[in-house]
């Protein structure tokens, strides 16, 4: 019974992070400079279809 209650709460918790993301739009150099100033990492996502 606890699993049926915990799973929906977990999914709501995860979805709240997806909605609150602020994606950076700019050059890679700008992203690296901003990450250094905020002491954060830079995530680069690549996609290929082929």
Secondary structure, 3 states (H helix, E strand, C coil): CHHHHHHHHHHHHHHHHHHCCCCCCCCHHHHHHHHHHHCCCCCCCCCCCC
